[in-house]
Amino acid sequence: MSMGKIVGSKTFAALALVCVGAGLTVVPTMGQSTISRPRARDLGLAPGVFSPGPLNAITDVAGVRVGHTTIVEGDNVRTGVTAILPHAGNLFQDKVAGAVFVGNAFGKLAGSTQVTELGTVETPIVLTNTLAVGTAVDAVVRYTIAQPGNERVQSVNAVVGETNDGGLNDIRGLHVTRDHVLAAIARAAEGPVEEGSVGAGAGTQCYGWKGGIGTASRILTARHGGYTLGVLAQTNFGGVLTMAGAPVGRELGRYAFAPAQPGRPDASPNPDGSCLIVVATDAPLDARDLRRLAARAVFGLARTGSSYSNGSGDFAVAFTTSPEMRTRFGESQPRQRTVLPPDGVSPLFQAALEATEEAVYNSLLRATSVTSRQQTVEAIPIDKVTAILKKYNVVR
């Protein structure tokens, strides 16, 4: 099985280990920086009132796993795949409760209509580039029907989202293959999640800088239920970047709708793009309240300055890992379950807002500058951001 040139989840080294066929080789990760990049909390940015989990990642929700395939080829391919698995079992046989919220539908979220209708997610959630959605659906279907116990399955609702990385990636070359998607699913693991210019974020841009994958989590206090919530975002959108209220985009002179400046064609980056957000929680929410939770994640983008432009696809998929809320394939008999009532979800709404905001910051801060034949997209300058945050008394 030929895997093509795949950079694994450790992409911040100058050379990356790449799987080619049955062997291993080393190829340069062109455009990747070797400089260690901070997360938001390393700079003193700690949005909100709830505390993060030990990893400050979506994988703080027990059982959730994440895997990346980062594809770097020659001087024109900068793309990839990110897979999120709600639990380690057979997802088709043991479906999780889920929901979708659409902020602006300029995008492709395969499988969303069935999730909305039935309130369940039955496959890994895969993120990739716009023109690879069909390939990813094919791969997820093949993965699902190959699972033991699914030998008679004849209908699979693959959930695949995207953002358009054509500014850095030869997107028309259709470089994402079935094997790349299957590799991301196979790599999915608990533990720390690699962020920045990796996986489905390898070629993305955000607020005029290099975007990517970001994640964050919140743990509610016992008084508010003690539940855990995590967010993972694929950032590829625009607007006027704000960090904890500080006008970072304006101060850096790079923001959407900026006035024309001689010699500064990059001063007003396009606000179009997309953001795909995945929200996980262990709280026992039904599909109705999961949709409301997903909406808060999309709302959370506003805290960072999103324009929600005409050409931006802003989507969130939310699911709960709560065993009580799962649906067994073929189940038809009534059963009792414990469901968090609507009056109990407000703390989770707050957690979703906070974690989404921080996930966006992490996607920007952890991203490395990337160069391709099309252009170079710079990583946001940490020293300048830090100075702005201090200027506005956001951090000490």
N, C-alpha and C positions, 0 to 999 in steps of 0.2 A: 504494500500500500504506500504510494508516494504521498508524502505530506507537503511537498514543496518546501519553500524556505520559511521556517517558522521560528520566530523568536519567542521563547517561553516567558514566563511572568517576570523573570529577573532581567529587566531591560535597561537598567541604568549603568551597566558595565559597558566598556568600549567594545567588547566582543561578547556575543551571546551564543549560548549553546543551542544548536538548531537540529531538529529532527528531520532527516532526509531518508525516506524509505525505512530500511531496518537499521541504518547506521546513524552515527552522530558526526557532525562536522561543525566547524566554527566559521561564522560569517560576520563581517562588520555590520553593526547596527547604525547605518548612516543616519546622521541627523540627531542621534541620541547623545546627551551630555553625560559626562561621568561625575558631574558635580551633584552632591547630595542636596536634595531640596526639602524644605521644611513642610510640615503640615500647619494648619491654622493655629492650633494650640501652641506650637513651638514659637509663634510670634506673639502669643498672648491673646489671640482671638478665640473667644469661648462664647458663642452665641447662646442666648437663652438662659433659662433658670434650672433646667434639669441637667444632671450629670451624664457624661457618656459612659458606655460600657468599657470593659478593660481593653478592648481593641479599638474602640471608637469606630466600628465598622458594622456593616450589615450582618456580618458573621457573628456578632454578639448575640443575635437571635439564635438560640440553640438549634442545631441541625442544618442551618442554612449554609450552603457551600457556593463558592465562586471560583471560576476558572477563566483564564485568558489564553487566547492565541494571538500573538502580535506578528504581523506579516510585514517584513521589510525586505524588498527585493530591488537591487540596482539603484537607480536614482529616481524612480517614479512610483514605487509601490509603498504606501504607508497606510496600512489598514489593519483590520483584525476582527476578532470575535470575543465577546464576553458572555459567559453563561452563568446564570443564577439558578441553583437547584433548591427548592424549598425544603426538601428532606432527602435522606439517603436511600429511601425505599423506592418502590415502583410507583411513580407519580400517577400513572394512568389508572392503576388499580386502587390507589389511595390518594384521591384528588384533594387538594387544599382549597378552602374557600378563598375566592379572589374577586377582584373588581378592577375596572378601568375608569379613569377620568381623563377627558380630553379637554385641554386648555385651548389649543388651536390645532385644527386637524390637517395642517399642511404636512402630511407625513404618512408613513405606512406602519401600521401596527397590526400585523397579521394575527388572526385568532381573537381579536378584541370583541367581535360581535357575539361569539359563543360564550366568552367569559361574561359579557354583560347579560346575556340571556339566562345562563345556567348558574352563574355565580361560583364557578370552579375553575381552577387551573390544573391541567392534567399533564403538562410537559415541563421540561426546563424552560426558563425564560431566556431567550437569546437576543443579544444586541449585536448589531453589525452595521455595515454601510448600506445606503439606500438601494443600490442595485444588487446587493447580495441577499436580500430578503427571501427571494424565491429559493436560492440555494440553501439557505439556512432552514427554511420550512422543510425542504426535502430531507435534509440531514436529520432534523428533529423527528420527523415521521419515521425514518429508517431506524433511528436510535430507539424509538418507542416500541415499534412492532418487533424489534429484536430482543426486548426484555423478556426474561422467563415469566410465563404466565399470560403473555399478550399474544400467544400464537393465533388466536381467533379474532383479534381486533381488526376491524375494517373501517374505522373512522378515528382520526386523531386530530385534535385541535392544537396545532403547534402555535406557540406564542412567540412572535419575533418582532422586535422593534428596530429602528434604525435612525441614524443621522447621516447627512451627506458630507463625506470627507473629500469631495472632489477638488477642493482647493489645494490639497497636498498630495492626494492620491490619484493615480490613474484609474479612476472609478469605472470608466467605460471598458477597461481591460478585463473586468470580471475576474479578479484574481483570487477572491475568496472561494474555496472549494468545500465540498462536502467534508473532506477529511479535516480541514481547518476547524470546522464547526464541531465535529465529533471529538477532536483533540481538546477543545475548550471544555466540553462537557466532561470528558474523561479526567481532565486536570482539576476539575472543581473540587475544592477542599475547604474545610473549616480553617479557622485561624486568620492571620493577617491578610489583608487584601492589597495587592499592588495597585498603586494609583498613578495618575498622570498619563503619559504618552504610551499607554499599553492597551492591548486588547482592542475593543471597539472604539477606544479613544485615541488610537495611534495617530490618526490623521485629522482630528477634530480641532476646531478653533472656538474660542469663547471670549467675548468682549474685546476682540481684536488681538488677543494673545493666544498662545497655545492652550487649548483645553484638553479634555481627556476624561478619565474615570476618576471619580471622587466618591468617598463613602464616609459615613458618620453614624453614630447611634446615640440613643438616650435610654436611661433606665429610670422609670418612674419610682418615686418614693413609695414605701409601703402604704402610706396614707392615700395615695392615688392609684393603688392597685398593684404596684411592684412589677409591672410589665416591662418588657424590653421592646424597643422599636429601632429598626435600622433602615438606612437609606443608601442606595447606590445610584449615582447619576452619571450619565454619558452626556457631557456638556459640549454643545456645538451651536451656541446661540449668541445673540448680541443685545446691546442696550447701553446703559450708562453704569458701569461697575461701581457698586457701593459696598463697602466692607464695614459692617457694624456701624453704619451711619456715615462713615467717612467717604467723601466723594473721590474715590481713588481714580476712577476713569477720567474725570475732569482734571484732576491734578496731574495725571500722566499725559494729558492732552490727546488721549485716544479713546473716543467714545462715539456712539451712533449719533448722527445728526449734528455733529460738531461743525462749526463754521469753517469755510474753506480757508486753508492756510498755505501760502506760497511755499513750495518745496516740501510739503507734508501731505502727500497723497494718502498716507495711512492714518491720518488724524481722525477720519470719520469712517470706521469700519462698518460694513454692511450689518444691519441689525437682524437680517434673516438668518435662519439656521434651524436648529431643533434641540430639544432636550428630552431624553428618555429617562424616567425616574422609576426605580423599583423600590417599593416600600415593603418591609417585612416586619411582622410583630408576632408575639406569642399570645397576645390578648385574644379571647374568644369572641371575635366579631363576626357578624353575618355579612353577606355580600353588600347589603344596603349601607352599613356603616363603613365597610372597607372602601366603598366608592367615595364616601364622604372623607375618609382618611386620605385617599389618593388625591382628592381635590386639594387638601391642605398642602400636600407636597408641591403641587403645581403652583399654588399660591405662594409657597415659600421662595420661589424663584424671584418674586417681586422684591423680596428683602435684599437681593443682590443686585437689583437694577434691571431686570429683564424687560425688554420692550414688548414681548409677546407679539412680534411683528406678523404681518400678513404671511410671510414666507417661512414662519417658524412652526415646526411641529412639536407641540408641547404636550406630552403624554405622561401619565403615571399608571403603573400597575401595582396594586397592593394585594398582599395575601397574608393569611395568618397560618402559623404552623400548629395552632391548637388542635390536638387530636380530636377533640369533641366536635370541631367544626368540619372535619373531613368527611368526604363522601366516598364510600366504597363502590367500585364499579358494579353495577347491577343491583345495588341496594334499593329496595322498594318498600320495606316495612317501617312503620313509625318507630322512633326511638327518642329517648330523653337526652337532652343536652343542656349545658349551661351556657348562656349567651350574655355577654355584657350589654346592659340596656343602654339606650341612646344617651341618657343623662350621665353615663359613666365614661363617655368617650372623649370629653373635652381635654383631659390631660394628654391623651394620645394625639389629639389634634395639635396641641402645643409642641409636643415632641417631634411630630412630623415637620412642622415649620422650622424648628431649630435644626434638626438633623439635615434637612434639605439645604438650608442656608450653608451649613458647615461643609457638607459634601461638595457644593459648588466651589467654595473657597479651596478645599483640598485638591479638587481637580485642577485648578489653576496653579496653585502653589507647588504642587508636586510635578506638574508637567515640565518636560524638558523642551528646549528649542529643537525644532525639526526642520530639516532641509530636504527638499525634493527638486526634481526638475522644474516643477511648477513655480515654487517660491520657497522662501524661508519664513517660518512663523516663529517668532521669538517667544520664549518663556517670559512670563511677567517678571520684572526685575525685583527681586526680594528686597534689596537694600532700599530702593525707592519706595516700595510699598510700606516697609517698616517705618521709614521717615514720615510718610503721610499719616500713618496710624498714630504715631507719636504727636504729630502736629495737631491732630484733632482730638487728642487725649483719649483715644480709643484703647491704647495700650501704654504701659509705662516704658 
